[in-house]
Amino acid sequence: MNQPDAPLWRDGDVPVSPRFDDPYYSLENGLAETRRTFHAGNDLPARFRDGFHVAELGFGTGLNLLATLALWRATGQDGRLVFTSFEAFPLAAPDMLRAQAAFPELAPLAAELAPFWQAEARRIDLPDLAFTLVEGDARQTLPVWPHRADAWFLDGFSPAKNPELWGADLMAQVAAHTAPGGSAASYTAAGHVRRALAEAGFEVTRRPGHGRKRHMTTARLP
Ligand SMILES: C[S@@+](CC[C@H](N)C(=O)[O-])C[C@H]1O[C@@H](n2cnc3c(N)ncnc32)[C@H](O)[C@@H]1O
């Protein structure tokens, strides 16, 4: 592995990427943003079933993974959640854990998964979770990924700061790696992202966003 990216810390516990000059999650309660944007935006937990596959662009602190596994467990799902995340610049375990510690309701799960991050695990197999971290630039790793997700969490840094994770070619790859009837959601409502998703075959909808964000994006394949 290359040297991990080291975040700066804003307001004590919000990690900010010096590489991209952007926070890893909303300064206004990252967990609430995950629930509104990625869970509600993909109609979860209603669509969960054994083997339901979430894929994510941008693993960051692991907050979305923890929040999604917590939702899976809280709603008493049978079987396994499959969760794959694409990440070019993984964080070191102590930074992930410091960021996760800001969300006390996720503490038991954070503690359960901590040994995996400390071992720099790229796969986690639990009775209710099959997690894979695909390391590398998603523009290279997604085209050769041999799976299709049921729901995508499009969670790159803002399109202005991290344009490489929002390009039309990558959005086409997201569509090509989505199961029929599958979905994608993002906190951004940037016009070029919505157009790229629509050109890739998604039906794209704008919804009210989290916190000060006026709009977010949801997308569904026919
Ligand atoms: C907003 S953060 C993701 C937050 C994360 N989902 C969480 O729960 O903490 C965006 C992530 O995208 C990653 N990233 C940026 N460019 C990338 C690329 N080209 N390929 C893969 N990952 C990339 C960054 O390193 C960063 O971890």
The ligand as an SDF file (V2000), in Angstrom:
LIG
                    3D

 27 29  0  0  0  0  0  0  0  0999 V2000
  -16.1340   12.3440    0.4400 C   0  0  0  0  0  0  0  0  0  0  0  0
  -14.9030   11.1180    0.6650 S   0  0  0  0  0  0  0  0  0  0  0  0
  -15.8250    9.6200    0.9520 C   0  0  0  0  0  0  0  0  0  0  0  0
  -16.4450    9.5290    2.3090 C   0  0  0  0  0  0  0  0  0  0  0  0
  -16.8390    8.1280    2.6810 C   0  0  0  0  0  0  0  0  0  0  0  0
  -17.8680    7.5560    1.8590 N   0  0  0  0  0  0  0  0  0  0  0  0
  -17.1430    7.9470    4.1560 C   0  0  0  0  0  0  0  0  0  0  0  0
  -18.1310    7.2550    4.4890 O   0  0  0  0  0  0  0  0  0  0  0  0
  -16.3610    8.4630    4.9540 O   0  0  0  0  0  0  0  0  0  0  0  0
  -14.3270   10.8240   -1.0100 C   0  0  0  0  0  0  0  0  0  0  0  0
  -13.3460    9.6880   -1.1500 C   0  0  0  0  0  0  0  0  0  0  0  0
  -13.0740    9.4690   -2.5240 O   0  0  0  0  0  0  0  0  0  0  0  0
  -11.7320    9.0960   -2.6740 C   0  0  0  0  0  0  0  0  0  0  0  0
  -11.3140    9.3180   -4.0620 N   0  0  0  0  0  0  0  0  0  0  0  0
  -11.0260   10.5010   -4.6540 C   0  0  0  0  0  0  0  0  0  0  0  0
  -10.6960   10.3180   -5.9540 N   0  0  0  0  0  0  0  0  0  0  0  0
  -10.8020    8.9890   -6.1920 C   0  0  0  0  0  0  0  0  0  0  0  0
  -10.6060    8.1690   -7.3460 C   0  0  0  0  0  0  0  0  0  0  0  0
  -10.2330    8.6950   -8.5240 N   0  0  0  0  0  0  0  0  0  0  0  0
  -10.8120    6.8360   -7.2300 N   0  0  0  0  0  0  0  0  0  0  0  0
  -11.2040    6.2840   -6.0480 C   0  0  0  0  0  0  0  0  0  0  0  0
  -11.3900    7.0200   -4.9230 N   0  0  0  0  0  0  0  0  0  0  0  0
  -11.1940    8.3450   -4.9860 C   0  0  0  0  0  0  0  0  0  0  0  0
  -11.0290    9.9650   -1.6640 C   0  0  0  0  0  0  0  0  0  0  0  0
   -9.7440    9.4760   -1.3200 O   0  0  0  0  0  0  0  0  0  0  0  0
  -12.0000    9.9610   -0.4820 C   0  0  0  0  0  0  0  0  0  0  0  0
  -11.7080    8.9460    0.4290 O   0  0  0  0  0  0  0  0  0  0  0  0
  1  2  1  0
  2  3  1  0
  2 10  1  0
  3  4  1  0
  4  5  1  0
  5  6  1  0
  5  7  1  0
  7  8  2  0
  7  9  1  0
 10 11  1  0
 11 12  1  0
 11 26  1  0
 12 13  1  0
 13 14  1  0
 13 24  1  0
 14 15  1  0
 14 23  1  0
 15 16  2  0
 16 17  1  0
 17 18  1  0
 17 23  2  0
 18 19  1  0
 18 20  2  0
 20 21  1  0
 21 22  2  0
 22 23  1  0
 24 25  1  0
 24 26  1  0
 26 27  1  0
M  CHG  2   2   1   9  -1
M  END
$$$$
